Amino acid sequence: MNAMTETEPFVHPALFYRGEQEYLAGTVPFVRAGLDAGEAVAVAVPEANLELIRAALGEQASQVQLLDMTQAGRNPGRIIPRVLRAFADAHPTRRVRIIGEPIWAGRTETEYPACVQHEALINLAFRGREATILCPYDALSLEETVLADALATHPTIIESGTQDTSAAYAPEAVVSRYNQPLKAPGDAPSMPYAQESLPDARHAAARRAAELGLPESRLGDFALAVAELTTNSVVHGGGVGALRIWSEDQYVVCEVRDAGLLTDPLAGRRPASRDQRGGRGLLLVHVLADLVRVHTSPAEGTTIHCYFER
Amino acid sequence: MNDPDDGYPAAGEAAPWSRQLSICTLPDRAGLKVTGEVCLPTYPVWERALEEVPRQRQEGPYWLELSALTFIDVAGATALATTAQSLDDEQRIVLDHPPPALSRLLELFWPELSAIEVATS
C-alpha cells in the first residue's frame, strides 16, 4: 500500500490482464473479498466478461449487481452519474467495491477520448469517498497508447498479480490532452439560435434527424438533448449558438457551438438529487446520447458533439 | 414534429405556435389545461401557473390536462416535480395525456414521485 491509500479512502487501480485466467484471477477474488468484508459490490463490464465473472462466482453472483457496460456505459459520460455514483449513493452507509471496464477493444477513435477523460474524472468524482473501483484493461487487445493512458488515469496498477503505484499518474493532464477540437463536416448547414428561436432550432434539428434516418423511437430523446444543449448556450454560453446536424457511420450527430467555457470538469457527471432544482441539462444529454464529445477553451468557446445511433 | 417547413428556418423566423404557452383553468374540475410548449422562453408562464397548485384546497386531485402540451424541457419537468414534492401528503397532481418528453423525464429523474399520477383513461 502506498502513502496515498493510507489517507485517501478512494482506491482506483487498473488491472492489466492477459487472457481469461488472469481476468478471473484479478476480478473474482476482488469481488469475494468485498462480499466477505460486508461491502456493496457491483460489476459493470462487457457482456462476455460479465458472463465469465457470473459463472465463476456461482451462487454468490446473486449478491452482486451485474451490469453490461456496453449498454449501461455505452456513452462513457454517463458512467459516473448513472453507474458508479448511482451504486455508491444507493449504499450510503457501506463501503462500495465496483469493477468498471469502460474501455474495450471495440471502442472507436471517436469514442476513446471520452472514455479516457471519464477514467481520469473518476478520481475527482470519488475523491474522499469510501469506495474501490477496479478497472480491467485487456492488455492483449488494447493499444499501447491506451495502456499508457491507463497509467496516467489510475494511481495504482495491478499486473501479473502485483500491485504498484503508478509513477505516471496525472489525471488532470489526461483531461486536458483529450480536450481536442471537434470538427463538423463542411457541408453540414449551420443554424444560429438565440433565446426566441430555441423552439425553432429544436424542431429543425428533430426534422433533420428524422431525414437522416433516426428512428421515431429516438427522436424524442434527440429533441430533449438538443433542447438542453441549445438552452445551455443561451443561459451560460453567451446567449447565442450554432447548431449543425449530420450523419456519420451509424449515428446522427448534433453539434452545438457557443462562446461559453465549461469550467467544471464534472458538469453533467453528478447524479441529480431528487430535490435539486437545476443542473440536470448536461446530465440528461449524457444519459440519452450514445456518445458525447466536448471541447472547451477560452479562445474557441465550447463545442459539443452528441451521437445518437440510427 | 409536424412543422411543414423544409430545411432550417433562419433564426428569429416566426413560428408563433411553437413559442407560445397558454394555460387556462379547467371548467369541470380543479386543474389547468396547458397548450403549447414549455421551454426557456415560456418557462416563466409555466412556473407561475405551478405556484398556484399548492394553494388549491380542492377535494380530490389537481388535474393537468396536457394533451395539447407538445414539449417540455428538463427545467419545466423539474418545476413540476418540485411542485409535487412541496404538496401536503394527501395532495396529488394527475397528469392527463402527458407528452412523451414529460413521461421520459419523470421516469429518468423522479421514478418514485408518488404525488404525481398519470391518468390511464
Interface residues (C-beta under 8 A of the other chain):
Chain A: P189 M191 P192 Y193 A194 Q195 E196 S197 L198 P199 D200 A201 R202 H203 A204 A206 R207 R208 A210 L219 G220 D221 A223 L224 A227 E228 T231 V234 V235 A272 R274 D275 R277 G278 R280 G281 L284 V287
Chain B: M1 D3 D5 G7 Y8 P9 A11 G12 E13 A15 S18 R19 E37 C39 L40 P41 F71 D73 V74 A75 T78 A81 T82 Q85 P100 A101 R104 L105 L108 F109 W110 L113
